[in-house]
Amino acid sequence: MNPINIKVLSGLGLAAVLTSLVTIFVVSNKIADDTSNHAEYALPELRGHINDVNTVKLTVGNNKTAVTLNKIQQAWAVHEKTDYPADTGKLRSLLLSLADATLLEA
């Protein structure tokens, strides 16, 4: 081989190694940053207090009430439908999902 080709080849090899090391460093720092951010709950006051909820009110545009669910003894009822029984299992699932909801951005 020609001496210039060996120098060029050595330089390219060194550049490749340095690029790999920088890439590994940047990626490992990014992974460390992602794992250090703890999830922030959207409704932290709901966590651990689902059984204390007595009313669920869903509203639509202009703060108009769409439906109100009230806990009557151990059952749930739809206020707007003359206290027609609500599906307790689905409501509990909704409350658990809301309690576990996390914010994607601050």
C-alpha positions as semicolon CSV with decimal commas, in nm:
position;residue;x (nm);y (nm);z (nm)
1;M;0,000;0,000;0,000
2;N;0,094;0,355;-0,054
3;P;0,189;0,549;0,271
4;I;-0,078;0,812;0,200
5;N;-0,345;0,544;0,181
6;I;-0,237;0,405;0,520
7;K;-0,261;0,754;0,676
8;V;-0,601;0,813;0,519
9;L;-0,722;0,470;0,627
10;S;-0,592;0,522;0,982
11;G;-0,761;0,865;1,000
12;L;-1,092;0,725;0,878
13;G;-1,070;0,441;1,130
14;L;-0,998;0,683;1,413
15;A;-1,288;0,905;1,302
16;A;-1,521;0,602;1,298
17;V;-1,416;0,499;1,650
18;L;-1,461;0,853;1,786
19;T;-1,801;0,884;1,618
20;S;-1,911;0,554;1,771
21;L;-1,796;0,662;2,119
22;V;-1,976;0,997;2,093
23;T;-2,293;0,822;1,972
24;I;-2,284;0,573;2,260
25;F;-2,231;0,858;2,509
26;V;-2,521;1,065;2,372
27;V;-2,761;0,770;2,353
28;S;-2,677;0,649;2,705
29;N;-2,738;0,999;2,845
30;K;-3,071;1,020;2,662
31;I;-3,182;0,685;2,805
32;A;-3,076;0,794;3,155
33;D;-3,277;1,117;3,120
34;D;-3,587;0,930;3,000
35;T;-3,582;0,685;3,290
36;S;-3,523;0,957;3,548
37;N;-3,845;1,142;3,455
38;H;-4,120;1,000;3,671
39;A;-4,473;1,001;3,538
40;E;-4,680;1,289;3,666
41;Y;-5,039;1,186;3,725
42;A;-5,312;1,398;3,571
43;L;-5,537;1,355;3,877
44;P;-5,304;1,272;4,168
45;E;-5,572;1,345;4,429
46;L;-5,787;1,064;4,285
47;R;-5,521;0,797;4,337
48;G;-5,599;0,597;4,648
49;H;-5,937;0,765;4,697
50;I;-6,154;0,599;4,432
51;N;-6,385;0,451;4,695
52;D;-6,441;0,801;4,838
53;V;-6,595;0,931;4,513
54;N;-6,971;0,992;4,549
55;T;-7,050;1,189;4,233
56;V;-6,919;1,187;3,877
57;K;-7,031;1,475;3,657
58;L;-6,948;1,478;3,286
59;T;-6,977;1,809;3,107
60;V;-6,966;1,913;2,743
61;G;-6,903;2,248;2,573
62;N;-7,013;2,564;2,756
63;N;-6,992;2,369;3,084
64;K;-7,327;2,201;3,011
65;T;-7,385;1,885;3,215
66;A;-7,411;1,574;2,997
67;V;-7,462;1,322;3,275
68;T;-7,438;1,307;3,654
69;L;-7,374;0,978;3,829
70;N;-7,449;0,960;4,202
71;K;-7,355;0,690;4,449
72;I;-7,665;0,575;4,632
73;Q;-7,568;0,335;4,912
74;Q;-7,337;0,090;4,728
75;A;-7,483;0,139;4,377
76;W;-7,449;0,410;4,114
77;A;-7,741;0,585;3,945
78;V;-7,788;0,825;3,652
79;H;-7,944;1,141;3,793
80;E;-8,082;1,268;3,460
81;K;-8,264;0,936;3,403
82;T;-8,456;0,941;3,733
83;D;-8,178;0,751;3,911
84;Y;-8,165;0,466;3,661
85;P;-7,898;0,217;3,773
86;A;-7,554;0,269;3,616
87;D;-7,303;-0,006;3,537
88;T;-7,084;-0,002;3,847
89;G;-6,811;-0,212;3,685
90;K;-6,770;0,025;3,392
91;L;-6,771;0,329;3,618
92;R;-6,507;0,174;3,846
93;S;-6,296;0,092;3,539
94;L;-6,328;0,455;3,424
95;L;-6,223;0,587;3,765
96;L;-5,923;0,352;3,777
97;S;-5,819;0,463;3,428
98;L;-5,849;0,829;3,528
99;A;-5,646;0,766;3,843
100;D;-5,369;0,605;3,635
101;A;-5,371;0,871;3,360
102;T;-5,036;1,046;3,324
103;L;-4,941;1,375;3,164
104;L;-4,744;1,355;2,842
105;E;-4,612;1,710;2,873
106;A;-4,570;1,946;3,161
